[in-house]
């Protein structure tokens, strides 16, 4: 086994074109389309329950705690197992793990669709999280295997980023349409045809790849990684709505403690789950951190814009979901354009810094919205998302290109775990800023629920006399908009800081086609 450390220019000379069989245009496009199916469904499952909750509540009668777990267990299990599954794919084969994950995802979908109790649905969502944790790093690692030509790989990863981002928005719309015409279980059954297609075509179209000398699998690192990820994600997820309570700060502290133990384990064990060798090159560390910052910006804005469309503008859930698809028009062009710029010789540092600067412009538009600014919010969200997808696609390309081929699964999982942390951190920090400004804008004499959330204010306003209720609604919507503006200003600062950091950290960093075979 050899490790190449030769550095090439920012625009390396083209390598072999996409492989043997999948190198032909029809075969390659079909294979890539099959590979994107699981990614689309995994991202859709993040938001697919948005409109199904009322029907689920009426049918299964979950408690408040059970309802939260129906929502949250999927994301928690997925985030906690990403690093484990990425490393496992390097050992047993990424295609094999992808197919195992597809079978698990299909089984979880079937169980969820016909769940007859809240407990069964929670268990099914956990199975879906396990399947999702195998599918996400496997798809990215297989792109690294299939597309050895840098230009092709950059375009493929740009599409990967676009599918991942668009799937979250599409999931809520799909949920609304299905629940309107069918029963709530149909939101899960749509997964089955796609997973069946993957199981049939995957062995034919997709290449197998794995580390030929992986070493033993470090079982102790698995619980350590989960103990590091889950408490941090849980604490960051709850802080925006519940505040910096002792239990959430303690959860963050426990997670960071286990993160320290996990890092120490990786540095000292002979066969680490995440090899420290990944960080020896100049490109991988910045790629992980800048990808984290991009997720921070993306999820921090999504936390506000979704509720703005529904609770400030008064759109129905389905209307809000349909309107939120419009920003995807800009997103669809961003990643291919950035890949083309890098291929034509533009310094990647400038492209990534430009992406963050574009995101800052999007946040700048959100910082001047009023209580009736539909188009300004949609344009701001679109500009912001376009900038962030530019960054994400470039950081994934840089991270995978500089990681050894035999560790592509571990590298993919670390990039995605960083994105999970960044998204949770964005919601926590920007959400806390917005919530603090909102609460400051609510009169002290208002009922207690109005001080907690905008939704609480709208609900309690319905129980007050007309004039008093209308006044509270107007005040609450203005307070929420002011909170959104304050969070957007913070987003501008973070995005501009990230742009400066990218320009500095990526200066002189050239793509190193690392291979270890």
Protein Blocks (a to p, Z undefined) as FASTA:
>chain_A
ZZdfbdcdfbdcdddehijklmpmklmmmmmmmmmmmmmmmmmmmmmmmmmmmmmmmmno
pafklmmmmmmmmmmmmmmmmmmmmmmmmmnopklmmmmmmmmmmmmmmmmmmocbfklm
mmmmmmmmmmmmmmmmmmmmmmmmmmmbfklmmmmmmmmmmmmmmmmmmmmmmmmmmmmm
mcfklmmmmmmmmmmmmmmmmmmmpccdddfblopadfklmmmmmmmmmmmmmmmmmmmm
nopafklmmmmmmmmmmmmmmmmmmmmmmbdfbdfklmmpmklmmmmmmmmmmmmmmmmm
mmmmmmmmmmmnopafklmmmmmmmmmmmmmmmmmmmmmmmmnopafklmmmmmmmmmmm
mmmmmmmccfblfklmmmmmmmmmmmmmmmmmmmmmmmmmmpcfklmmmmmmmmmmmmmm
mmmmmmmmmmmmmmmmmmmmpcfkbcfklmmpmmlmmmmmmmpcfklmmmmmmmmmmmmm
mmmmmmmmmmmmmmmmmmmmmmmmmgopacdddddZZ
